[in-house]
């Protein structure tokens, strides 16, 4: 906790206490992660509260088993030294799942409604300096009509699942209160290979009459590409302070060459630096060409994207930097070059890593509709409307300096029910364009109507060949789209459930969805969509299975990898063969379906090797056909008993054993 022991750490740099001093010399940041006490709100008092360490998270739903106790309180003592009375103090929450109410020393501080964005409160005037202070945070995951999402397929957990910091700063400062952002925004107006032009916008919190602001932009080699200083004559709280910048021959950020610049912004009062904020950004231009391709710096990018939820098996929403690094490494191994943060932003560390790796990001707003008919996604009330706009502002302003973030999501699978929904989508889109005209807006839709003509980009969610139609119908749909709606900037998203633990075919009505169906669905779409030229991108639902109490299994199993990240489904290797151009893939599919009943069999595998693959069954060479890019299938063979299957290509090799008969051992 923030006590004398922690202050000793700040002075002596004792490693046992987890205080983090920021790079800005005029600010101190203290992570208060330990010595929190946690108890359910229904408890008579906090006497039996458990000690917990942040980040901390719980699930109010147990898949199909009903509710557990939901609302809870976190309490903590904080010692504040007397010498901090001349400074300003803030509480910054990186993320709280559910609604959060903050109370300090019995005085209400504020409320935040939203699961995935940060929020900050100033507590300067609510503290007792030189003594103990009592902080309480009430958290509730209860569904509310004034907090988005009101309809969701993802599990809505509860808890303080990201870091909580105390920020200690001078009286005159760059504001941490502007939607809990850095207070510094690098707005890119005109970016070419010859020059970079734009504005650095600063939001201040100062009583000084005429403070001075200064900005330096430092290139990747450490050279100061631009610097400027400006005395503020009249401060506009709504617009902030604008410092135009221009410099020649920028090293542009791109997926192939992710160059990062450092930006240093300073506030000076009476000739002394009162505050400094340092951040990193990259300069690039994003456009959509007439050929319906996403262009980065006028170079077309074929977007190969994966949808990514926020949770991990056994850890819920709590994700360490190591977890994020591991997930990103898996995504890059797949060959994907883009991530969609569904329903809201991930921890900023993910986007920092995407900046470094050149991975594009689509960040959603939590205006989403689940497939359940009982859900209401849009509620026509002022509080609902404002909460959606508030969360959108937080999403954009907290993440605008990340060059990897390429588009802002406005809605996902919303059902158009009257003009009010369309009007609201228009207001969200207009807000995004006003805050950040440099990036396109995007939406994911599975409905007809005017709602699809508002955002710059549209992504069509398809499931032909699942509960209706066949995958081959994609050719008809694609042609109709081209003939009638080719002026729309379209991409496609798809994916349905399949469990790697279930291999026996069954009816969808039985909710027994085997991996085999999942695999065949993706094979069909990859065959019809991957080589297509009318879409600016392909988005896979999803990268990983994710928690969802609305599914009987307790999780959505649409991912190409399991919830616990231990098993790759066959579809993973399909996309790795198609997308990963750096490393070859050779993978026999249906290896988990190793006990089969029919003696007549065919073997399928995926290959992206330079050498032609050779298939052996019981040491006999079997002819194969490439039925689609990277998809191979053998001629029909007769099998009895145990059969060894081997596929080889150069130094790559994969094998399995197929046993015919013995239904009792069939893996389910």
C-alpha positions as CSV (number, residue, x, y, z in Angstrom):
1,X,0.0,0.0,0.0
2,X,1.0,3.7,-0.3
3,X,2.4,4.2,3.2
4,X,5.7,5.3,4.8
5,X,7.2,2.0,3.7
6,X,6.4,2.9,0.1
7,X,7.7,6.4,0.5
8,X,11.0,4.9,1.8
9,X,11.1,2.9,-1.4
10,X,10.8,6.1,-3.5
11,X,13.7,7.6,-1.6
12,X,16.0,4.6,-1.4
13,X,14.8,2.5,-4.4
14,X,14.2,-0.6,-2.3
15,X,13.1,-3.3,-4.7
16,X,10.7,-5.0,-2.4
17,X,8.0,-2.3,-2.8
18,X,6.3,-2.0,-6.1
19,X,6.5,1.8,-6.7
20,X,7.1,2.9,-10.2
21,X,8.7,6.3,-10.8
22,X,7.8,7.7,-14.2
23,X,10.2,9.1,-16.8
24,X,8.9,12.6,-16.2
25,X,11.1,14.2,-13.5
26,X,8.2,16.3,-12.3
27,X,5.8,13.4,-11.7
28,X,6.0,10.4,-9.5
29,X,3.7,7.4,-10.1
30,X,3.1,4.8,-7.4
31,X,1.5,1.5,-8.2
32,X,-0.7,0.5,-5.3
33,X,-1.3,-3.2,-5.8
34,X,-1.0,-4.9,-2.5
35,X,-2.8,-4.8,0.9
36,X,-6.3,-4.4,-0.5
37,X,-9.1,-6.0,1.4
38,X,-12.0,-7.5,-0.6
39,X,-15.5,-8.3,0.6
40,X,-18.9,-8.9,-1.0
41,X,-21.3,-5.9,-0.8
42,X,-23.9,-8.1,0.8
43,X,-21.6,-8.8,3.8
44,X,-22.7,-7.2,7.1
45,X,-19.3,-5.6,7.5
46,X,-15.7,-5.9,6.2
47,X,-14.4,-7.7,9.3
48,X,-14.0,-11.0,7.3
49,X,-12.6,-9.3,4.2
50,X,-9.9,-11.2,2.3
51,X,-6.6,-9.6,1.5
52,X,-6.0,-9.5,-2.3
53,X,-3.4,-8.1,-4.6
54,X,-4.3,-6.2,-7.7
55,X,-5.0,-6.9,-10.5
56,X,-7.9,-8.9,-9.3
57,X,-11.0,-10.2,-11.0
58,X,-14.0,-12.5,-10.5
59,X,-16.8,-13.9,-12.6
60,X,-20.4,-13.2,-11.4
61,X,-21.7,-16.0,-13.7
62,X,-21.0,-19.7,-13.5
63,X,-21.8,-21.2,-17.0
64,X,-25.4,-22.4,-16.8
65,X,-25.3,-22.6,-13.0
66,X,-26.7,-19.1,-12.2
67,X,-25.4,-16.1,-10.3
68,X,-22.9,-15.9,-7.6
69,X,-22.6,-12.8,-5.4
70,X,-21.7,-10.0,-7.6
71,X,-21.1,-6.5,-6.2
72,X,-18.1,-6.1,-4.0
73,X,-15.9,-3.5,-2.3
74,X,-12.2,-3.0,-2.2
75,X,-10.8,-1.1,0.7
76,X,-7.3,0.1,1.5
77,X,-5.4,2.4,3.8
78,X,-3.0,5.0,2.2
79,X,-0.4,7.0,4.2
80,X,0.2,10.3,2.6
81,X,3.3,12.3,3.7
82,X,2.8,15.9,4.9
83,X,5.3,17.2,2.3
84,X,3.0,16.3,-0.5
85,X,0.4,18.9,0.6
86,X,2.0,21.4,-1.9
87,X,1.5,19.0,-4.8
88,X,-1.4,17.6,-6.7
89,X,-2.5,13.9,-6.4
90,X,-4.6,11.7,-8.7
91,X,-5.9,8.2,-8.7
92,X,-5.7,6.5,-12.1
93,X,-7.4,3.1,-12.7
94,X,-6.2,1.2,-15.7
95,X,-9.4,-0.7,-16.0
96,X,-12.3,-1.8,-13.8
97,X,-14.8,-4.4,-15.1
98,X,-18.3,-3.2,-14.3
99,X,-19.4,0.1,-12.8
100,X,-17.0,1.6,-10.3
101,X,-17.6,4.1,-7.4
102,X,-14.7,5.6,-5.6
103,X,-15.0,6.9,-2.0
104,X,-12.0,8.5,-0.1
105,X,-12.2,9.2,3.6
106,X,-16.0,8.8,3.4
107,X,-16.3,11.4,0.6
108,X,-17.6,10.5,-2.8
109,X,-14.9,10.9,-5.5
110,X,-16.6,9.8,-8.6
111,X,-18.1,7.0,-10.7
112,X,-17.0,5.3,-14.0
113,X,-19.2,3.3,-16.3
114,X,-17.3,1.1,-18.7
115,X,-15.3,-2.2,-18.7
116,X,-12.2,-1.5,-20.8
117,X,-11.1,2.1,-20.5
118,X,-9.0,3.9,-17.9
119,X,-10.3,6.7,-15.7
120,X,-8.6,9.2,-13.4
121,X,-9.9,11.3,-10.5
122,X,-8.1,14.1,-8.7
123,X,-8.0,13.6,-4.9
124,X,-5.8,16.5,-3.9
125,X,-8.5,18.2,-1.7
126,X,-9.9,15.0,-0.3
127,X,-6.7,13.8,1.4
128,X,-5.5,14.0,5.0
129,X,-1.8,14.8,4.7
130,X,0.6,13.3,7.2
131,X,-1.8,10.6,8.2
132,X,-3.8,7.6,7.1
133,X,-6.5,7.8,4.4
134,X,-9.2,5.3,3.7
135,X,-10.0,4.4,0.1
136,X,-13.0,2.3,-1.0
137,X,-13.8,1.2,-4.5
138,X,-17.2,-0.4,-5.0
139,X,-17.5,-2.6,-8.1
140,X,-20.6,-4.0,-9.7
141,X,-21.0,-6.1,-12.8
142,X,-24.7,-5.7,-12.8
143,X,-26.3,-5.1,-16.2
144,X,-27.3,-1.4,-16.5
145,X,-29.4,0.4,-19.1
146,X,-26.9,3.3,-19.0
147,X,-23.7,1.4,-19.5
148,X,-22.6,-0.3,-22.8
149,X,-22.6,-3.1,-23.7
150,X,-26.1,-4.0,-22.8
151,X,-25.9,-7.0,-25.1
152,X,-22.8,-9.1,-25.4
153,X,-21.6,-12.6,-26.1
154,X,-18.4,-12.2,-24.2
155,X,-18.1,-12.9,-20.5
156,X,-18.5,-9.6,-18.5
157,X,-16.3,-10.2,-15.5
158,X,-15.9,-7.9,-12.5
159,X,-13.1,-6.5,-10.5
160,X,-10.1,-4.1,-10.6
161,X,-8.2,-6.0,-13.2
162,X,-5.6,-3.5,-14.3
163,X,-3.2,-1.4,-12.3
164,X,-4.1,1.4,-9.9
165,X,-1.7,4.3,-9.6
166,X,-1.3,7.4,-7.4
167,X,0.1,10.2,-9.6
168,X,1.9,12.9,-7.6
169,X,2.6,16.1,-9.7
170,X,3.2,19.8,-9.4
171,X,0.4,22.3,-9.2
172,X,0.8,23.4,-12.9
173,X,0.7,20.4,-15.2
174,X,-0.3,18.7,-18.4
175,X,-3.7,17.4,-17.5
176,X,-4.1,13.6,-16.7
177,X,-7.9,14.3,-16.5
178,X,-8.6,14.7,-20.2
179,X,-10.4,11.4,-20.6
180,X,-7.6,9.8,-18.6
181,X,-5.2,10.3,-21.5
182,X,-1.6,11.6,-21.6
183,X,-3.0,15.0,-22.3
184,X,-0.7,15.1,-25.4
185,X,-2.0,14.2,-28.8
186,X,0.1,14.1,-32.0
187,X,-2.4,14.8,-34.7
188,X,-1.2,13.8,-38.2
189,X,-2.5,16.0,-41.0
190,X,-0.3,15.4,-44.0
191,X,2.2,12.6,-44.0
192,X,4.3,11.8,-47.0
193,X,7.8,10.4,-47.7
194,X,9.0,14.0,-48.0
195,X,7.5,15.6,-45.0
196,X,5.3,15.2,-41.9
197,X,2.8,17.9,-40.9
198,X,0.4,18.2,-38.1
199,X,-0.3,19.5,-34.7
200,X,0.7,18.5,-31.2
201,X,-2.2,19.3,-29.0
202,X,-1.7,19.7,-25.2
203,X,-4.4,19.9,-22.5
204,X,-3.3,21.8,-19.5
205,X,-4.3,22.1,-15.9
206,X,-2.8,25.3,-14.6
207,X,-3.6,28.5,-12.9
208,X,-0.6,30.3,-14.4
209,X,-1.6,33.3,-16.5
210,X,0.9,32.8,-19.4
211,X,2.7,29.5,-19.1
212,X,5.0,28.3,-21.8
213,X,4.7,25.0,-23.6
214,X,7.5,23.2,-25.6
215,X,7.6,20.2,-27.8
216,X,10.4,18.1,-29.2
217,X,10.0,15.3,-31.7
218,X,12.9,12.9,-31.8
219,X,13.5,10.4,-34.6
220,X,14.4,6.7,-34.1
221,X,18.1,7.5,-34.2
222,X,17.9,10.1,-31.4
223,X,18.0,13.2,-33.7
224,X,15.7,16.1,-32.9
225,X,13.5,16.3,-36.0
226,X,11.4,19.2,-34.7
227,X,11.2,21.5,-31.7
228,X,9.1,24.5,-30.8
229,X,8.2,26.6,-27.9
230,X,5.1,28.8,-27.4
231,X,3.8,31.2,-24.7
232,X,0.1,30.6,-24.0
233,X,-1.7,33.9,-24.2
234,X,-5.2,32.6,-23.8
235,X,-6.0,29.0,-22.9
236,X,-9.0,27.3,-24.5
237,X,-10.0,24.4,-22.2
238,X,-12.0,22.7,-24.9
239,X,-9.3,22.9,-27.7
240,X,-6.1,22.8,-25.7
241,X,-2.9,24.4,-26.9
242,X,-1.9,23.7,-30.5
243,X,1.7,23.6,-31.6
244,X,2.0,23.0,-35.4
245,X,4.9,20.8,-36.5
246,X,6.6,20.2,-39.8
247,X,9.8,18.3,-40.6
248,X,11.3,16.8,-43.7
249,X,11.9,13.1,-44.7
250,X,10.2,11.3,-41.8
251,X,11.0,7.7,-41.2
252,X,7.5,6.4,-41.7
253,X,5.9,3.7,-39.6
254,X,4.6,0.7,-41.5
255,X,4.0,-3.0,-40.8
256,X,7.2,-3.8,-42.7
257,X,9.3,-1.1,-41.0
258,X,7.7,0.0,-37.7
259,X,9.7,3.1,-36.9
260,X,8.9,4.9,-33.7
261,X,9.5,8.6,-32.7
262,X,9.7,10.0,-29.2
263,X,7.7,13.1,-28.3
264,X,8.5,15.2,-25.3
265,X,6.0,17.9,-24.2
266,X,6.9,20.3,-21.4
267,X,5.0,22.9,-19.4
268,X,7.0,25.8,-18.0
269,X,6.0,28.4,-15.4
270,X,8.2,31.3,-14.5
271,X,11.0,29.8,-16.6
272,X,11.0,26.5,-14.8
273,X,9.8,23.1,-16.0
274,X,6.6,22.3,-14.1
275,X,5.6,19.2,-15.9
276,X,6.9,16.9,-18.7
277,X,5.2,14.1,-20.6
278,X,7.1,11.7,-22.8
279,X,5.4,9.3,-25.3
280,X,6.2,7.3,-28.4
281,X,4.3,7.5,-31.7
282,X,4.8,6.7,-35.4
283,X,4.0,8.7,-38.5
284,X,2.0,7.1,-41.3
285,X,-0.9,7.7,-43.6
286,X,-3.9,5.4,-43.8
287,X,-6.2,5.5,-46.8
288,X,-8.5,3.2,-48.8
289,X,-7.7,3.0,-52.5
290,X,-10.0,2.8,-55.4
291,X,-9.1,-0.9,-55.6
292,X,-10.6,-1.4,-52.1
293,X,-7.3,-2.0,-50.5
294,X,-6.2,-0.6,-47.2
295,X,-3.1,1.5,-47.9
296,X,-0.4,2.4,-45.4
297,X,1.8,5.2,-46.8
298,X,0.2,4.5,-50.3
299,X,1.2,0.8,-50.2
300,X,-1.6,-1.7,-50.3
301,X,-1.9,-4.1,-47.3
302,X,-3.9,-7.3,-47.5
303,X,-5.4,-7.4,-44.0
304,X,-5.3,-10.8,-42.4
305,X,-7.0,-10.2,-39.1
306,X,-8.1,-12.1,-36.0
307,X,-10.7,-11.2,-33.5
308,X,-9.4,-11.2,-29.9
309,X,-11.4,-11.2,-26.7
310,X,-9.9,-10.0,-23.4
311,X,-9.8,-13.0,-21.1
312,X,-7.6,-16.0,-20.4
313,X,-8.6,-19.3,-18.9
314,X,-8.0,-19.4,-15.2
315,X,-7.0,-15.7,-15.1
316,X,-10.2,-14.0,-16.4
317,X,-9.3,-10.5,-17.4
318,X,-6.0,-10.3,-15.6
319,X,-3.2,-10.3,-18.2
320,X,0.5,-9.8,-17.5
321,X,2.9,-8.4,-19.9
322,X,4.2,-11.9,-20.4
323,X,0.7,-13.1,-21.2
324,X,0.3,-10.4,-23.8
325,X,3.8,-11.1,-25.3
326,X,2.9,-14.8,-25.6
327,X,-0.5,-14.1,-27.3
328,X,1.1,-11.7,-29.8
329,X,3.8,-14.3,-30.6
330,X,1.1,-16.9,-31.4
331,X,-0.7,-14.4,-33.6
332,X,2.4,-13.5,-35.5
333,X,3.3,-17.2,-35.9
334,X,-0.2,-17.7,-37.4
335,X,0.8,-15.0,-40.0
336,X,-1.9,-12.6,-39.0
337,X,-1.0,-8.9,-39.5
338,X,-4.0,-7.4,-37.7
339,X,-5.9,-7.7,-34.4
340,X,-9.5,-6.7,-33.6
341,X,-10.0,-5.8,-29.9
342,X,-13.6,-6.8,-29.6
343,X,-16.0,-4.8,-27.4
344,X,-13.3,-2.4,-26.3
345,X,-9.6,-1.7,-26.0
346,X,-7.0,-4.1,-24.5
347,X,-4.3,-3.0,-22.1
348,X,-2.2,-0.3,-23.7
349,X,0.9,-2.6,-23.5
350,X,-0.6,-4.7,-26.3
351,X,-0.7,-1.7,-28.6
352,X,2.8,-0.7,-27.6
353,X,3.9,-4.2,-28.7
354,X,1.9,-3.9,-31.9
355,X,3.6,-0.6,-32.6
356,X,7.0,-2.4,-32.3
357,X,6.0,-5.5,-34.3
358,X,4.0,-3.7,-37.1
359,X,0.7,-5.3,-36.3
360,X,-2.4,-3.3,-37.2
361,X,-5.3,-2.9,-34.7
362,X,-9.0,-2.3,-35.0
363,X,-10.4,-1.1,-31.6
364,X,-14.1,-1.6,-31.1
365,X,-16.6,0.5,-29.2
366,X,-18.8,-1.7,-26.9
367,X,-21.9,-1.0,-29.0
368,X,-22.6,-4.6,-29.8
369,X,-25.4,-7.1,-30.2
370,X,-25.3,-10.7,-29.2
371,X,-27.2,-13.4,-31.2
372,X,-29.7,-13.8,-28.4
373,X,-33.1,-12.5,-29.3
374,X,-33.9,-11.5,-25.7
375,X,-31.1,-8.9,-25.7
376,X,-31.6,-5.2,-26.2
377,X,-28.5,-3.6,-27.6
378,X,-29.8,0.0,-28.0
379,X,-31.8,1.9,-25.3
380,X,-33.2,5.2,-26.4
381,X,-32.2,7.2,-23.3
382,X,-29.9,10.2,-22.8
383,X,-27.8,8.3,-20.3
384,X,-27.3,5.3,-22.7
385,X,-26.4,7.6,-25.5
386,X,-23.9,9.7,-23.5
387,X,-22.2,6.6,-22.0
388,X,-21.5,5.2,-25.5
389,X,-20.1,8.6,-26.6
390,X,-18.1,8.9,-23.4
391,X,-16.5,5.4,-23.9
392,X,-15.8,6.2,-27.5
393,X,-14.0,9.4,-26.5
394,X,-12.0,7.5,-23.9
395,X,-11.1,4.8,-26.4
396,X,-9.9,7.3,-29.0
397,X,-8.1,9.7,-26.8
398,X,-6.3,7.0,-24.7
399,X,-5.1,5.2,-27.8
400,X,-4.7,7.9,-30.5
401,X,-0.9,8.1,-30.3
402,X,-0.4,4.4,-31.2
403,X,0.5,4.1,-34.9
404,X,-0.6,0.5,-34.9
405,X,-4.2,1.5,-34.2
406,X,-5.5,1.8,-37.8
407,X,-9.3,2.1,-37.4
408,X,-12.0,2.8,-34.8
409,X,-14.9,0.4,-34.5
410,X,-18.3,2.0,-34.2
411,X,-20.7,-0.9,-33.8
412,X,-20.8,-4.7,-34.1
413,X,-23.7,-6.7,-35.4
414,X,-26.3,-4.2,-34.3
415,X,-29.8,-4.8,-35.5
416,X,-31.4,-1.8,-37.2
417,X,-34.7,-1.1,-35.4
418,X,-35.9,2.3,-36.5
419,X,-34.3,5.6,-37.2
420,X,-33.1,6.1,-33.7
421,X,-30.4,3.4,-34.0
422,X,-29.2,4.9,-37.3
423,X,-29.1,8.4,-35.8
424,X,-27.1,7.1,-32.9
425,X,-24.6,5.3,-35.1
426,X,-24.2,8.5,-37.1
427,X,-23.5,10.5,-33.9
428,X,-20.8,7.9,-32.8
429,X,-19.2,8.0,-36.3
430,X,-19.2,11.8,-36.4
431,X,-17.6,12.0,-32.9
432,X,-14.9,9.6,-34.0
433,X,-14.2,11.6,-37.2
434,X,-14.1,14.9,-35.3
435,X,-11.7,13.5,-32.7
436,X,-9.5,11.7,-35.2
437,X,-10.0,12.4,-38.9
438,X,-6.7,10.6,-39.8
439,X,-8.2,7.1,-39.3
440,X,-11.1,5.4,-40.9
441,X,-14.1,4.2,-39.0
442,X,-15.3,0.6,-39.3
443,X,-18.3,-1.5,-38.3
444,X,-19.1,-5.2,-38.4
445,X,-22.6,-6.1,-39.7
446,X,-24.8,-9.1,-40.4
447,X,-27.9,-7.0,-41.3
448,X,-29.3,-5.1,-44.2
449,X,-30.2,-1.4,-44.0
450,X,-29.0,2.2,-43.9
451,X,-26.8,1.3,-40.9
452,X,-24.2,-0.1,-43.2
453,X,-23.6,3.1,-45.1
454,X,-22.3,5.3,-42.3
455,X,-18.8,4.2,-41.4
456,X,-15.8,4.5,-43.8
457,X,-15.4,0.7,-43.8
458,X,-17.8,-2.2,-43.4
459,X,-17.1,-5.8,-42.5
460,X,-19.7,-8.4,-43.4
461,X,-20.1,-11.1,-40.8
462,X,-21.0,-14.4,-42.6
463,X,-22.0,-17.9,-41.6
464,X,-23.2,-19.4,-44.9
465,X,-22.8,-23.1,-44.7
466,X,-23.4,-23.3,-41.0
467,X,-27.1,-23.0,-39.9
468,X,-28.3,-22.2,-43.4
469,X,-27.1,-22.5,-46.9
470,X,-23.8,-23.9,-48.0
471,X,-20.3,-22.5,-48.2
472,X,-20.6,-22.6,-52.0
473,X,-23.3,-19.9,-51.7
474,X,-20.4,-17.5,-50.9
475,X,-19.7,-17.3,-54.6
476,X,-23.3,-16.0,-55.3
477,X,-23.2,-13.6,-52.4
478,X,-19.8,-12.3,-53.4
479,X,-20.9,-11.7,-56.9
480,X,-24.1,-9.9,-55.8
481,X,-22.0,-7.7,-53.5
482,X,-19.7,-6.8,-56.3
483,X,-22.5,-6.1,-58.8
484,X,-24.7,-4.0,-56.5
485,X,-22.5,-2.7,-53.6
486,X,-18.9,-2.5,-55.0
487,X,-18.8,1.2,-53.9
488,X,-18.8,0.0,-50.3
489,X,-15.3,-0.5,-48.8
490,X,-16.0,-4.1,-47.7
491,X,-14.2,-6.9,-45.8
492,X,-15.5,-10.2,-44.5
493,X,-15.5,-11.9,-41.1
494,X,-16.5,-15.4,-40.3
495,X,-16.1,-18.3,-37.8
496,X,-18.2,-20.8,-35.9
497,X,-17.8,-23.1,-32.9
498,X,-15.9,-26.3,-32.8
499,X,-14.4,-28.1,-29.8
500,X,-11.1,-29.9,-30.1
501,X,-12.4,-32.3,-27.3
502,X,-15.3,-33.4,-29.5
503,X,-14.7,-35.3,-32.7
504,X,-17.9,-37.2,-33.2
505,X,-20.3,-35.5,-35.7
506,X,-23.7,-34.5,-34.3
507,X,-26.5,-32.2,-35.1
508,X,-26.2,-28.5,-34.3
509,X,-29.4,-28.8,-32.3
510,X,-27.5,-31.1,-30.0
511,X,-25.0,-28.3,-29.3
512,X,-22.3,-30.9,-29.8
513,X,-20.1,-29.1,-32.3
514,X,-17.1,-31.2,-33.3
515,X,-13.8,-29.7,-34.4
516,X,-14.3,-31.4,-37.7
517,X,-17.2,-29.1,-38.6
518,X,-15.2,-26.1,-37.5
519,X,-12.3,-27.2,-39.7
520,X,-14.5,-27.8,-42.8
521,X,-16.2,-24.4,-42.3
522,X,-12.9,-22.6,-42.4
523,X,-11.6,-24.7,-45.2
524,X,-14.6,-23.7,-47.3
525,X,-14.3,-20.0,-46.5
526,X,-10.5,-20.0,-47.1
527,X,-11.1,-21.6,-50.5
528,X,-13.7,-19.0,-51.5
529,X,-12.4,-15.8,-49.8
530,X,-8.7,-15.9,-49.4
531,X,-7.9,-15.4,-53.1
532,X,-10.7,-12.8,-53.5
533,X,-9.8,-9.3,-54.6
534,X,-13.0,-7.4,-53.7
535,X,-12.4,-7.4,-49.9
536,X,-9.8,-5.1,-48.2
537,X,-9.5,-7.7,-45.4
538,X,-10.4,-11.0,-43.9
539,X,-11.2,-11.3,-40.2
540,X,-11.3,-14.7,-38.4
541,X,-13.7,-15.3,-35.4
542,X,-11.7,-15.8,-33.2
543,X,-8.0,-16.1,-32.4
544,X,-8.7,-17.8,-29.0
545,X,-11.8,-19.4,-27.4
546,X,-13.1,-17.0,-24.8
547,X,-15.3,-17.2,-21.7
548,X,-19.0,-16.9,-22.1
549,X,-21.5,-18.1,-19.6
550,X,-24.1,-17.9,-22.3
551,X,-22.7,-21.0,-23.8
552,X,-23.3,-24.4,-22.2
553,X,-19.6,-25.2,-22.2
554,X,-18.9,-21.9,-20.3
555,X,-16.9,-20.6,-23.3
556,X,-17.3,-19.6,-26.9
557,X,-15.3,-22.2,-29.0
558,X,-15.0,-20.2,-32.2
559,X,-11.2,-19.7,-31.7
560,X,-8.6,-21.4,-33.8
561,X,-6.8,-22.0,-30.5
562,X,-8.2,-23.2,-27.2
563,X,-9.1,-20.9,-24.3
564,X,-6.0,-22.1,-22.3
565,X,-3.7,-21.6,-25.2
566,X,-2.5,-25.2,-25.0
567,X,-4.0,-26.7,-28.2
568,X,-4.0,-25.5,-31.8
569,X,-7.1,-26.5,-33.7
570,X,-6.7,-27.7,-37.3
571,X,-7.9,-24.3,-38.6
572,X,-4.9,-22.7,-37.0
573,X,-2.6,-24.6,-39.3
574,X,-4.8,-23.9,-42.3
575,X,-4.3,-20.2,-41.8
576,X,-0.6,-20.6,-40.9
577,X,-0.1,-22.3,-44.2
578,X,-1.9,-19.5,-46.0
579,X,-0.6,-16.5,-44.1
580,X,2.8,-17.2,-42.6
581,X,5.2,-16.6,-45.5
582,X,8.3,-16.7,-43.3
583,X,8.1,-20.4,-42.1
584,X,6.7,-23.4,-44.0
585,X,3.8,-25.4,-42.6
586,X,3.0,-29.1,-43.0
587,X,0.1,-30.4,-40.9
588,X,-2.1,-33.5,-41.0
589,X,-5.6,-32.5,-40.1
590,X,-8.1,-34.5,-38.0
591,X,-5.3,-36.1,-35.9
592,X,-7.6,-36.0,-32.9
593,X,-10.1,-38.0,-34.8
594,X,-7.8,-41.0,-34.7
595,X,-10.5,-43.7,-34.3
596,X,-12.9,-44.0,-37.2
597,X,-15.6,-46.5,-38.2
598,X,-15.5,-46.5,-42.0
599,X,-12.8,-48.5,-43.8
600,X,-12.9,-46.1,-46.8
601,X,-10.9,-43.0,-45.8
602,X,-9.3,-39.9,-47.2
603,X,-6.5,-38.0,-45.5
604,X,-6.3,-34.2,-45.5
605,X,-3.3,-32.0,-44.8
606,X,-2.1,-28.4,-45.2
607,X,1.2,-27.6,-46.8
608,X,3.1,-24.4,-47.7
609,X,6.4,-25.9,-48.3
610,X,8.8,-25.3,-51.2
611,X,9.0,-29.1,-51.8
612,X,6.1,-31.1,-53.1
613,X,4.6,-33.0,-50.1
614,X,4.6,-36.8,-50.2
615,X,1.9,-38.8,-48.4
616,X,2.6,-42.4,-47.1
617,X,0.0,-44.7,-45.6
618,X,1.4,-47.8,-44.2
619,X,4.6,-47.0,-46.1
620,X,2.8,-46.9,-49.5
621,X,2.8,-43.7,-51.4
622,X,-0.7,-42.3,-52.0
623,X,-1.6,-39.7,-54.6
624,X,-2.8,-36.3,-53.3
625,X,-4.6,-33.3,-54.9
626,X,-4.3,-29.6,-53.9
627,X,-8.0,-28.8,-53.8
628,X,-7.5,-25.2,-52.7
629,X,-4.4,-23.1,-51.9
630,X,-2.4,-25.1,-49.3
631,X,-5.2,-27.6,-48.9
632,X,-4.5,-31.2,-49.9
633,X,-6.6,-34.4,-49.9
634,X,-5.6,-37.9,-50.7
635,X,-7.2,-40.4,-53.1
636,X,-9.6,-42.8,-51.4
637,X,-7.8,-45.6,-49.5
638,X,-9.0,-48.7,-47.8
639,X,-7.9,-49.0,-44.1
640,X,-8.1,-51.8,-41.6
641,X,-7.0,-51.9,-38.0
642,X,-4.1,-49.5,-37.2
643,X,-2.7,-47.4,-40.0
644,X,0.3,-45.2,-39.9
645,X,0.0,-42.0,-41.9
646,X,3.1,-39.9,-42.7
647,X,3.4,-36.7,-44.8
648,X,6.8,-35.3,-45.7
649,X,8.2,-32.3,-47.6
650,X,11.9,-31.7,-47.4
651,X,12.8,-31.6,-43.7
652,X,9.2,-31.1,-42.6
653,X,7.3,-34.2,-41.4
654,X,4.0,-34.9,-39.7
655,X,2.4,-38.2,-38.8
656,X,-0.6,-39.8,-37.1
657,X,-2.1,-43.3,-36.5
658,X,-5.7,-44.0,-37.6
659,X,-7.5,-46.9,-36.1
660,X,-10.5,-48.3,-37.8
661,X,-13.3,-49.7,-35.6
662,X,-13.8,-50.0,-31.9
663,X,-16.5,-47.3,-31.4
664,X,-16.2,-47.5,-27.6
665,X,-12.9,-45.8,-27.8
666,X,-14.1,-43.0,-30.1
667,X,-12.9,-39.8,-28.5
668,X,-15.8,-37.5,-27.6
